[in-house]
Amino acid sequence: MERVTFHSPESGFCVLRLKVRGQRDLVTLTGQAASVSPGEYVEADGWWVQSRRHGLQFKARQLKVIPPSTLEGIERYLGSGMVKGIGPHFARKLVRAFGERVFDVIEDNPERLLTLPGIGPKRQRRVTDAWAEQKVIREIMVFLQSHGVGTARAVRIYKTYGEAAVERVRENPYRLALDIHGIGFKTADQLAQRLGVPADSPLRAGAGVRHVLQEIAGDGHCAAYLDQLTAKAATLLGIPPPGIEQAIAAEIADEHLVAETIDARPAVLLAALQRAELGIARGIARLTLDSPPWGRIDTDKALGWVEGKTGMTLSASQRQAIAAAVNGKVTIVTGGPGVGKTTVVNAILRILRAKGVAVRLCAPTGRAAKRLAELTGQQAKTIHRLLEFDPQGMGFKRDQYSPLETDLLVCDEVSMVDTALMNQLLRAVPTTAAVLLVGDVDQLPSVGPGAVLADLIGSGRVATVRLTEVFRQAAASRIVVNAHRINRGEPPLASANDADSDFYLIRCENPEQVHERLLRAVAERIPARFGLDPVRDIQVLTPMHRGGLGARALNLALQGLLNPAAEPRIERFGWTYAPGDKVIQLVNNYDKEVFNGDIGRVHSIDTEEGLVHIDFDGRRVDYELGELDEIALAYATTVHKAQGSEYPAVVIPLAMQHFTLLQRNLLYTAVTRGKRLVVLIAEPRALNTAVHRTGAGRLTRLRQRLTETQVPDGQGRLAL
């Protein structure tokens, strides 16, 4: 094999260029293989086809890949990057030193590698470990592929289950969907059926019910009505409703699911989400039992003092918020842009610091925590760092048994905090301490399940102040004015012609025009007029992933415009990366301390070591090639991924192809991400739909729990 023209890790489909005996020119072969590397031999069974576009090709029905035996093939094979620690340079050294026995040396006599210049104990260990891992991975790949499943996740299966991978998969293939990032229920179900699991098996029915409930949780709901869950699971699995009802009853008996009543209708929750909702309700009840640890504060004096110190005149709603927080135990401050939430938080901190109160600040994301620190002049941490998350044990070191040492906990951007994380946070707050929650309840709710901020406010159990007055300085910003108009269900004002405007509305007749004007705005017009860097300063925010104006298509187009020629380039998991590319982290990676939504730039690519070095806010993080499914290009990203972040300039495309996601809180959230400039490029019908349509609420039981939960009794137990 001379060259791998294309290989899909998902399906195994590949296009190979081969040297064939008796043929002078290279031959193109298409087929499916778990893993392919240049230099390997290929045995194929199939037929020749004449393609109009690509000419004569061999279409393989079966494809068997054999490790190479010629020196040239071995060198190409080892240097292809399939073994970490060996690139083209060291592949040449190894072949020159050990010839055709190089595979035996790596496997059986690895100490001989140390005799080569440039290979020390560390590199030797990397090579031998990678070789052993590759061998096991290939066995797993063969096993999976023999059962008709794509093998892109073989590395992750191995890392999760180790050498017992095949045994674990045979035992219960459905656990793959729960345990392995990137493997869904359908993939696990196909594998299960090939392994002989009957279609009406209780194992399959139970796994399917949990999958449907997890899909519903993925849409933000903490619960599902029983009849809807039954219908969806029956459709997915092809099992009649009585069989699904039996599976649900069995899952409830095994305590995987919990049955409750919501709005007089039977409902079902994942057990972990039910426990988290209960934990939040009990935490609020516990924390509101006592007075704040610093005692009563004369608010009239305190407000006069802080106005004198800062030279500010506070509005009535701001004075109300400050008074509520300095004499309250759990307080919420909410409101949109330009209403002075930061002023309120700083005034509260100033008053309490003067009293010697110990304060801790946190926010759900790294960017939000950094901004909170800049605005307050105090250290702020992500919630995970504050609670000392342990990636090895996948748990938090700070909890009710090892609480935070603080008198006041301030959490910003609370609209982003989901049910599970809010439960963990409240567990770690000592009963004596107070809590101040700050956020904009009109933004999109959290990516994870729940509508915690809305439920806390709606329950009436937490003192809440809503700031509504837009201050004169903020009112000069069209971003602020239009954000509030959108939030009231009014269309944004048309773009001003003057050069000082920070908001522009460009109306388009069709999606093609939206696409063309967006590319021109990002690559040419905004950089020329405002002096902003198109990669560093401009963020395209789109409602969805798919479609011509989705994040994926826009990323490919913008990469071609903004970073077309950088080298070296590497293709993994459907994306091509090169130095300078803007990327986003898709999942929380606690080992790397990089979290869902973090944006970075590819610093460099080491083809020898098989590593991609990515810069996240000045911190370099290394990714092995098999870990690149955790990232994606980020010239454009979804509005959901942008929660808690701010950018110098935001460009927002809106078209009717986004119809399913066009709603007010999404557009409002997108517009409020821009600090200096917002450019809205929209079809008028799509803009009108987004402004006037309010999304359906999330199904939770937290609001009811908050009203039902009583304060602890004399023994410290909670009465429900």
VOGU-3710 file (C-alpha; in Angstrom, 3 decimals, decimal comma):
1> mervtfhspe> 0,000/0,000/0,000  1,501/3,307/-1,119  -1,026/5,792/0,191  -4,222/5,988/2,245  -6,234/8,535/0,259  -9,204/8,324/2,632  -10,163/6,324/5,703  -13,275/6,841/7,819  -12,730/5,766/11,420  -16,523/5,617/11,839
11> sgfcvlrlkv> -17,434/3,179/9,030  -14,020/1,738/8,136  -14,553/2,808/4,497  -11,238/3,514/2,799  -9,772/4,565/-0,529  -6,268/3,135/-1,017  -3,580/3,544/-3,688  -1,734/0,274/-4,184  1,161/-1,231/-6,099  -0,140/-4,406/-7,749
21> rgqrdlvtlt> 1,904/-7,165/-9,354  1,763/-6,916/-13,138  0,484/-3,311/-13,069  2,790/-0,401/-13,862  0,558/2,355/-12,474  -0,872/2,594/-8,976  -4,318/1,036/-8,557  -7,209/2,595/-6,601  -9,025/0,246/-4,206  -12,179/0,973/-2,174
31> gqaasvspge> -13,342/-1,178/0,716  -13,671/-1,373/4,474  -10,851/-1,931/6,966  -10,590/-1,425/10,693  -7,192/0,230/10,448  -4,916/0,905/7,508  -1,393/2,309/7,285  0,941/2,912/4,334  3,398/0,059/3,837  0,979/-2,719/4,753
41> yveadgwwvq> 0,068/-5,521/2,324  -3,562/-5,932/1,273  -5,389/-9,060/0,152  -8,724/-8,204/-1,464  -11,630/-10,120/-2,944  -14,009/-8,150/-5,168  -14,472/-6,779/-8,673  -13,361/-3,996/-10,990  -15,667/-1,013/-11,560  -15,418/1,915/-13,972
51> srrhglqfka> -16,279/5,203/-12,238  -17,155/8,199/-14,420  -15,503/10,526/-11,958  -12,577/8,439/-10,685  -11,857/5,987/-13,503  -11,055/2,292/-13,031  -11,187/1,089/-9,403  -11,197/-2,225/-7,554  -14,167/-2,561/-5,214  -13,289/-4,956/-2,391
61> rqlkvippst> -15,996/-7,153/-0,897  -13,503/-8,451/1,664  -10,294/-6,746/2,636  -7,514/-8,286/4,711  -4,621/-6,129/5,877  -1,264/-7,859/6,467  1,767/-6,266/8,156  4,538/-5,563/5,635  7,604/-7,765/5,166  9,788/-5,669/2,858
71> legierylgs> 12,141/-3,123/4,433  10,534/-0,276/2,487  7,054/-1,366/3,571  8,081/-1,781/7,220  9,638/1,695/7,269  6,535/3,274/5,726  4,295/1,320/8,135  6,175/2,302/11,297  6,533/5,919/10,176  2,830/6,375/9,467
81> gmvkgigphf> 2,017/7,388/13,054  0,177/4,189/13,958  2,614/3,635/16,840  3,084/6,591/19,197  6,716/7,614/19,536  7,753/6,470/16,059  7,617/8,921/13,173  9,350/8,762/9,782  12,767/9,667/11,261  12,869/6,925/13,913
91> arklvrafge> 11,216/4,416/11,580  14,226/4,807/9,265  16,634/4,316/12,203  14,822/1,204/13,416  14,729/-0,440/9,995  18,401/0,324/9,327  19,378/-1,137/12,699  17,164/-4,239/12,890  15,959/-4,874/9,359  13,082/-7,291/8,910
101> rvfdviednp> 13,267/-8,361/12,592  12,231/-4,923/13,849  8,726/-6,106/14,926  10,256/-8,981/16,939  12,744/-6,596/18,583  9,995/-4,183/19,690  7,872/-7,019/21,074  10,426/-9,476/22,493  13,719/-7,583/22,983  12,755/-3,935/23,585
111> erlltlpgig> 16,003/-3,289/25,518  17,827/-3,375/22,163  16,054/-0,121/21,207  18,240/1,655/23,777  21,315/0,991/21,643  20,074/3,492/19,051  21,002/7,175/19,367  18,000/9,336/20,299  16,077/6,507/21,986  16,253/6,681/25,756
121> pkrqrrvtda> 14,219/4,831/28,397  11,263/7,215/28,056  10,904/6,806/24,273  11,565/3,072/24,551  8,694/2,750/27,033  6,400/4,776/24,781  7,192/2,626/21,772  6,786/-0,734/23,540  3,638/0,328/25,404  2,137/1,695/22,211
131> waeqkvirei> 3,028/-1,494/20,319  1,388/-3,694/22,961  -1,657/-1,426/23,037  -1,872/-1,422/19,257  -1,809/-5,213/19,221  -4,720/-5,456/21,658  -6,579/-2,669/19,871  -6,238/-4,498/16,571  -7,707/-7,636/18,164  -10,626/-5,562/19,447
141> mvflqshgvg> -11,007/-3,961/16,034  -11,117/-7,356/14,334  -13,706/-8,562/16,857  -15,907/-5,488/16,386  -15,570/-5,442/12,625  -16,368/-9,142/12,379  -19,705/-8,241/13,983  -20,370/-5,415/11,540  -19,512/-2,475/13,802  -17,278/0,491/12,936
151> taravriykt> -14,067/0,632/14,926  -13,326/4,311/15,516  -13,808/3,864/19,263  -11,592/0,795/19,704  -8,917/2,830/21,489  -11,467/4,205/23,950  -12,952/0,738/24,528  -9,469/-0,551/25,313  -8,703/2,377/27,641  -11,993/1,857/29,470
161> ygeaavervr> -11,973/-1,941/29,798  -8,315/-2,857/29,222  -7,499/-6,361/28,038  -10,902/-7,597/29,238  -12,604/-5,497/26,537  -13,866/-8,355/24,373  -15,146/-10,269/27,408  -16,960/-7,194/28,763  -18,550/-6,446/25,389  -19,752/-10,048/24,989
171> enpyrlaldi> -21,176/-9,993/28,517  -23,301/-6,858/27,979  -22,816/-4,930/24,736  -25,286/-2,264/25,878  -22,834/-1,014/28,490  -20,800/0,471/25,613  -23,469/3,145/25,126  -23,225/4,069/28,820  -19,469/3,806/29,302  -17,803/4,874/26,037
181> hgigfktadq> -17,888/8,422/24,690  -18,998/8,364/21,068  -20,791/4,998/21,053  -24,552/5,312/20,911  -27,357/2,901/21,638  -27,880/1,990/17,974  -24,268/0,865/17,597  -24,455/-1,167/20,817  -27,810/-2,614/19,725  -26,449/-3,754/16,350
191> laqrlgvpad> -23,537/-5,438/18,103  -25,855/-7,078/20,651  -28,054/-8,560/17,947  -25,027/-9,904/16,055  -23,867/-11,459/19,336  -27,223/-13,223/19,615  -29,135/-11,061/22,096  -32,859/-11,601/21,234  -34,824/-8,542/20,068  -37,348/-9,003/22,910
201> splragagvr> -34,715/-9,692/25,574  -35,301/-7,973/28,956  -31,631/-6,875/28,763  -32,358/-5,046/25,482  -35,673/-3,607/26,669  -34,152/-2,236/29,881  -31,162/-0,756/28,058  -33,500/0,806/25,475  -35,713/2,412/28,110  -32,686/3,909/29,875
211> hvlqeiagdg> -31,341/5,115/26,527  -34,598/6,913/25,665  -34,676/8,544/29,098  -31,051/9,630/28,688  -31,882/11,085/25,260  -34,700/13,045/26,913  -32,240/14,186/29,601  -29,896/15,195/26,774  -32,630/17,606/25,667  -32,554/19,132/29,152
221> hcaayldqlt> -35,431/17,370/30,888  -35,020/15,737/34,294  -38,092/13,541/33,819  -40,401/12,045/31,186  -44,111/11,361/31,406  -44,648/7,614/31,594  -46,919/7,367/28,535  -44,468/9,364/26,372  -41,500/7,304/27,537  -43,366/4,061/26,789
231> akaatllgip> -44,352/5,217/23,304  -40,847/6,396/22,380  -39,170/3,221/23,678  -41,709/1,002/21,866  -41,021/2,839/18,594  -37,240/2,622/19,022  -37,125/-1,059/19,998  -40,052/-2,492/18,056  -41,340/-4,029/21,296  -45,096/-3,724/22,109
241> ppgieqaiaa> -45,986/-1,278/24,955  -46,727/-4,048/27,523  -43,138/-5,291/27,129  -41,828/-1,753/27,587  -43,977/-1,269/30,692  -42,499/-4,473/32,166  -38,989/-3,201/31,396  -39,723/0,153/33,077  -41,097/-1,652/36,147  -37,952/-3,821/36,290
251> eiadehlvae> -35,678/-0,760/35,984  -37,613/0,929/38,805  -37,314/-2,234/40,943  -33,537/-2,248/40,277  -33,453/1,449/41,346  -32,076/2,640/38,004  -35,263/4,678/37,526  -37,689/6,372/39,935  -41,458/6,738/39,469  -43,078/9,994/40,635
261> tidarpavll> -46,031/12,235/39,811  -45,563/15,592/38,065  -48,581/17,837/37,452  -50,891/14,918/38,334  -49,344/12,696/35,608  -47,209/9,582/36,200  -43,577/10,321/35,354  -40,203/8,584/35,442  -36,769/9,984/36,310  -33,255/8,599/36,119
271> aalqraelgi> -32,350/7,799/39,735  -29,282/10,075/39,709  -31,331/13,097/38,585  -34,044/12,427/41,166  -31,384/12,313/43,903  -29,831/15,546/42,613  -33,177/17,383/42,659  -33,834/16,166/46,197  -30,327/17,263/47,190  -30,882/20,804/45,884
281> argiarltld> -34,208/21,138/47,714  -32,700/19,860/50,963  -29,643/22,076/50,532  -31,758/25,214/50,122  -33,880/24,251/53,146  -30,756/23,630/55,249  -29,020/26,863/54,256  -32,068/29,101/54,832  -32,515/27,846/58,403  -30,154/30,300/60,136
291> sppwgridtd> -29,054/33,928/59,878  -25,838/34,874/58,056  -22,648/34,332/60,076  -21,695/38,045/60,117  -24,871/39,097/61,966  -27,358/41,852/61,120  -26,119/44,784/59,013  -27,714/48,237/59,028  -28,388/48,434/55,284  -29,069/52,201/55,180
301> kalgwvegkt> -25,639/52,877/56,673  -23,957/50,219/54,539  -25,500/51,537/51,309  -24,521/55,125/52,127  -20,993/53,971/52,964  -20,532/52,007/49,729  -21,902/54,882/47,612  -19,456/57,231/49,321  -16,531/54,853/48,737  -17,312/54,189/45,078
311> gmtlsasqrq> -18,809/57,532/44,050  -21,800/55,736/42,525  -25,492/56,392/42,956  -27,301/53,085/43,207  -30,774/52,537/41,724  -33,689/51,422/43,883  -33,538/47,847/42,558  -29,777/47,696/43,110  -30,208/48,925/46,722  -32,878/46,257/47,217
321> aiaaavngkv> -30,563/43,533/45,867  -27,644/44,589/48,064  -29,840/44,792/51,162  -31,312/41,348/50,484  -27,881/39,756/50,018  -26,064/41,286/53,018  -28,848/40,240/55,385  -29,926/37,047/53,634  -28,793/33,437/53,655  -29,567/32,437/50,052
331> tivtggpgvg> -30,173/35,242/47,553  -30,631/35,371/43,781  -29,795/38,435/41,683  -31,012/38,198/38,085  -31,360/40,538/35,125  -30,230/41,169/31,576  -27,237/43,100/30,172  -26,607/46,679/31,306  -28,718/46,479/34,487  -25,788/46,571/36,887
341> kttvvnailr> -25,435/43,011/38,194  -21,653/43,472/38,457  -22,111/46,744/40,369  -24,378/44,959/42,848  -21,937/42,063/43,352  -18,991/44,437/43,855  -20,967/46,532/46,379  -21,950/43,393/48,339  -18,337/42,184/48,372  -17,075/45,602/49,457
351> ilrakgvavr> -19,507/45,795/52,383  -18,824/42,236/53,557  -15,040/42,457/53,122  -15,121/45,482/55,427  -16,760/43,157/57,981  -13,970/40,588/57,576  -16,247/38,054/55,860  -14,490/35,148/54,093  -15,758/34,963/50,490  -15,300/32,371/47,705
361> lcaptgraak> -16,208/33,121/44,073  -17,029/30,584/41,363  -18,636/30,130/37,953  -19,461/27,069/35,834  -16,848/27,623/33,102  -13,223/28,748/32,976  -14,053/31,786/30,870  -16,910/32,839/33,156  -14,668/32,414/36,233  -11,913/34,467/34,600
371> rlaeltgqqa> -14,354/37,256/33,774  -15,768/37,203/37,322  -12,240/37,565/38,720  -11,536/40,507/36,394  -14,786/42,271/37,338  -14,418/41,822/41,102  -10,633/41,920/41,552  -10,881/38,679/43,537  -9,841/35,124/42,739  -12,609/33,080/41,134
381> ktihrllefd> -12,563/29,392/40,250  -14,645/27,039/38,170  -17,110/25,065/40,271  -15,148/21,887/39,538  -11,893/23,416/40,764  -13,549/24,959/43,796  -14,976/21,563/44,766  -11,593/19,889/43,996  -12,800/17,422/41,414  -10,730/14,223/41,381
391> pqgmgfkrdq> -10,553/12,805/37,829  -9,191/9,469/39,082  -12,133/8,766/41,360  -14,549/10,867/39,230  -15,798/12,590/42,373  -15,489/15,811/44,349  -13,266/16,105/47,419  -15,416/18,912/48,809  -18,829/17,782/50,037  -20,912/17,752/53,233
401> yspletdllv> -18,142/15,822/55,010  -15,385/18,156/53,845  -17,177/21,475/53,251  -15,747/24,687/51,817  -14,158/27,078/54,272  -16,171/30,235/53,634  -18,780/32,584/55,071  -20,196/33,514/51,664  -20,212/31,660/48,353  -20,870/33,716/45,210
411> cdevsmvdta> -21,712/31,815/42,015  -22,030/33,706/38,708  -23,695/32,569/35,439  -26,050/30,305/37,386  -28,332/29,855/34,357  -25,602/27,508/33,048  -25,497/25,304/36,142  -27,362/22,023/35,683  -29,154/19,948/38,302  -26,296/17,561/39,108
421> lmnqllravp> -23,671/20,298/39,494  -25,880/22,568/41,621  -26,495/19,638/43,958  -22,734/19,061/44,301  -22,141/22,765/44,950  -24,799/23,129/47,654  -23,626/19,935/49,386  -20,221/21,548/49,935  -21,538/24,807/51,440  -21,392/24,747/55,260
431> ttaavllvgd> -24,742/25,329/56,975  -23,440/28,498/58,601  -22,487/30,125/55,265  -24,567/32,287/52,927  -24,970/31,879/49,165  -25,362/34,538/46,457  -26,480/33,237/43,051  -26,124/35,611/40,083  -27,362/34,990/36,543  -29,701/35,890/33,713
441> vdqlpsvgpg> -32,770/33,664/33,914  -33,858/34,656/30,381  -30,813/33,080/28,733  -30,766/29,518/27,466  -30,905/27,037/30,330  -27,978/24,742/31,091  -26,665/22,256/28,529  -27,143/19,514/31,119  -30,577/18,518/32,491  -32,652/20,970/34,505
451> avladligsg> -33,750/24,595/34,693  -32,244/25,233/38,099  -32,227/29,041/38,176  -35,773/29,304/36,801  -37,011/26,669/39,274  -35,324/28,338/42,245  -36,927/31,671/41,338  -40,298/30,132/40,442  -40,553/28,226/43,716  -40,710/31,432/45,776
461> rvatvrltev> -38,470/29,768/48,381  -35,365/31,845/47,596  -35,132/35,631/48,043  -34,870/36,997/44,499  -34,220/40,498/43,147  -34,707/41,111/39,428  -32,788/44,109/38,085  -34,648/45,733/35,174  -33,394/49,308/34,847  -30,917/49,714/31,973
471> frqaaasriv> -28,363/52,349/32,928  -27,716/55,370/30,732  -24,230/54,296/29,660  -25,434/50,783/28,781  -28,486/52,213/26,979  -26,107/53,831/24,466  -25,172/50,323/23,291  -27,383/48,919/20,567  -26,334/45,425/21,701  -27,936/46,087/25,091
481> vnahrinrge> -30,995/47,861/23,669  -31,668/45,130/21,115  -31,068/42,316/23,618  -33,814/43,761/25,825  -36,100/44,293/22,826  -35,654/40,649/21,801  -36,329/39,553/25,374  -39,621/41,484/25,313  -40,612/39,860/22,015  -39,828/42,944/19,914
491> pplasandad> -37,661/42,851/16,775  -34,173/44,386/17,033  -33,771/47,896/15,667  -32,235/48,120/12,217  -28,535/48,842/11,924  -27,411/52,433/12,303  -25,434/53,922/9,453  -22,925/55,620/11,699  -19,532/54,017/12,212  -19,936/53,934/16,000
501> sdfylircen> -22,780/51,430/16,101  -22,054/48,109/17,815  -25,038/46,234/16,307  -25,779/45,593/12,626  -28,704/43,764/11,077  -28,166/42,487/7,536  -31,346/41,167/5,908  -30,987/38,416/3,303  -33,394/36,822/0,847  -32,154/33,232/1,039
511> peqvherllr> -29,660/30,929/2,815  -27,091/31,286/0,037  -27,025/35,045/0,550  -26,706/34,580/4,327  -23,742/32,255/3,730  -22,006/34,588/1,256  -22,413/37,704/3,431  -21,318/35,879/6,556  -18,045/34,755/4,975  -17,392/38,252/3,648
521> avaeriparf> -18,203/39,851/7,009  -15,840/37,556/8,944  -12,954/37,448/6,482  -13,043/41,003/5,108  -15,533/43,611/6,301  -15,262/43,345/10,112  -11,423/43,103/10,150  -11,144/46,065/7,746  -13,649/48,325/9,523  -13,051/47,444/13,169
531> gldpvrdiqv> -9,466/46,154/13,164  -10,504/42,822/14,701  -8,619/39,580/14,071  -10,960/37,220/12,178  -9,848/34,125/14,112  -9,050/35,451/17,586  -11,739/38,150/17,940  -14,698/37,076/15,809  -16,965/34,190/16,784  -19,711/32,876/14,517
541> ltpmhrgglg> -22,655/31,581/16,571  -25,233/29,463/14,765  -28,350/27,744/16,124  -27,453/24,210/15,041  -24,713/21,799/13,926  -26,143/20,556/10,638  -27,143/22,147/7,367  -25,456/24,637/5,067  -25,558/27,286/7,812  -24,772/24,854/10,626
551> aralnlalqg> -21,546/24,864/12,630  -19,947/22,023/10,646  -20,407/23,495/7,157  -19,465/27,002/8,277  -16,310/25,701/9,977  -15,118/24,046/6,787  -15,809/27,189/4,755  -14,150/29,507/7,282  -11,138/27,228/7,693  -10,666/27,347/3,924
561> llnpaaepri> -10,778/31,155/4,002  -8,834/31,900/7,187  -6,266/29,089/7,455  -5,942/27,479/4,023  -2,231/26,731/3,719  -0,851/25,895/7,190  1,216/22,705/7,467  1,466/19,974/8,615  -2,168/18,951/8,294  -3,715/15,948/9,981
571> erfgwtyapg> -7,128/14,339/9,449  -8,942/12,577/12,277  -12,612/11,887/13,067  -13,890/13,819/10,069  -11,937/17,039/10,688  -8,642/18,279/9,273  -6,414/20,271/11,629  -3,387/22,469/11,025  -1,389/24,939/13,154  -3,432/28,095/13,715
581> dkviqlvnny> -6,834/26,406/13,574  -9,407/27,494/16,144  -10,850/24,526/18,058  -13,385/23,815/20,788  -13,398/21,120/23,474  -16,567/18,997/23,206  -16,494/17,070/26,511  -15,113/17,601/29,987  -11,588/16,185/30,256  -10,610/16,382/33,893
591> dkevfngdig> -7,139/14,901/33,382  -6,253/17,698/30,959  -8,321/20,280/32,889  -10,046/21,268/29,663  -13,817/21,495/29,706  -16,806/21,411/27,384  -16,943/24,728/25,497  -13,317/25,803/26,061  -11,870/27,373/22,898  -8,198/27,124/21,907
601> rvhsidteeg> -5,839/27,324/18,927  -3,734/24,539/17,454  -0,185/25,564/18,340  1,718/22,838/16,493  1,482/19,239/15,284  4,268/16,735/16,009  3,981/14,005/13,378  6,925/12,091/14,905  5,306/11,787/18,323  1,717/11,698/17,045
611> lvhidfdgrr> 0,735/14,693/19,181  -1,297/17,843/18,586  -0,380/20,769/20,855  -3,333/23,089/21,563  -3,129/26,444/23,333  -6,006/27,203/25,733  -5,661/30,760/27,075  -1,862/30,525/27,235  -1,760/26,930/28,553  -0,501/24,239/26,150
621> vdyelgelde> -2,349/20,927/26,252  -1,197/17,825/24,363  -3,637/15,537/22,521  -2,789/12,141/21,117  -4,289/11,487/17,693  -6,845/9,059/19,123  -8,118/11,789/21,470  -9,003/14,244/18,720  -12,663/13,193/18,782  -12,846/15,388/21,897
631> ialayattvh> -12,346/18,536/19,819  -13,794/20,164/16,699  -13,134/23,269/14,653  -14,501/26,418/16,293  -14,485/29,226/13,732  -18,236/28,686/14,118  -19,945/27,047/17,063  -23,480/26,620/18,355  -25,096/29,193/20,627  -25,433/26,505/23,311
641> kaqgseypav> -21,651/25,992/23,332  -21,119/29,755/23,782  -23,005/30,021/27,076  -20,977/31,779/29,735  -18,503/33,163/27,183  -18,089/36,630/25,719  -16,331/37,551/22,479  -15,179/40,899/21,045  -17,378/40,312/17,983  -20,215/37,891/17,305
651> viplamqhft> -21,729/37,061/13,904  -25,101/35,279/13,981  -26,693/33,642/10,917  -30,456/32,998/11,067  -32,348/31,140/8,342  -35,519/29,100/8,107  -33,380/25,948/7,868  -32,741/26,560/11,600  -36,513/26,472/12,216  -36,620/23,783/14,916
661> llqrnllyta> -34,267/25,782/17,146  -35,427/29,336/16,394  -36,640/30,735/19,690  -36,318/33,877/21,753  -33,938/32,745/24,484  -31,517/31,325/21,891  -31,332/34,609/19,940  -31,163/36,614/23,184  -28,280/34,455/24,452  -26,428/34,789/21,133
671> vtrgkrlvvl> -26,749/38,590/21,032  -25,572/38,978/24,646  -22,328/37,081/23,885  -20,945/40,087/21,918  -18,914/42,692/23,811  -17,958/45,205/21,113  -19,881/44,143/18,031  -22,858/41,992/17,016  -23,685/41,355/13,358  -26,987/39,568/12,758
681> iaepralnta> -27,315/38,168/9,216  -30,856/36,921/8,822  -33,749/35,977/6,645  -36,625/38,214/7,893  -38,987/35,254/8,454  -36,363/33,435/10,528  -35,667/36,537/12,629  -39,399/37,083/13,191  -39,817/33,437/14,251  -36,892/33,606/16,693
691> vhrtgagrlt> -38,152/36,833/18,301  -41,731/35,685/18,797  -41,398/31,995/19,607  -40,783/30,965/23,200  -39,448/27,475/23,769  -41,317/24,810/25,702  -40,196/24,527/29,307  -38,155/21,655/30,652  -39,870/18,912/32,597  -38,460/18,880/36,127
701> rlrqrltetq> -39,849/18,329/39,611  -37,425/20,663/41,384  -39,886/23,534/41,792  -42,351/21,216/43,562  -39,614/19,727/45,722  -38,504/23,183/46,842  -42,028/24,033/48,011  -42,557/20,607/49,637  -39,234/20,353/51,472  -39,353/21,483/55,081
711> vpdgqgrlal> -36,475/22,810/57,166  -34,578/20,185/59,199  -36,111/18,950/62,413  -34,329/18,971/65,763  -32,245/15,903/64,878  -30,981/17,508/61,648  -33,158/15,302/59,459  -35,244/16,753/56,648  -38,990/16,231/56,715  -40,569/15,791/53,285
//
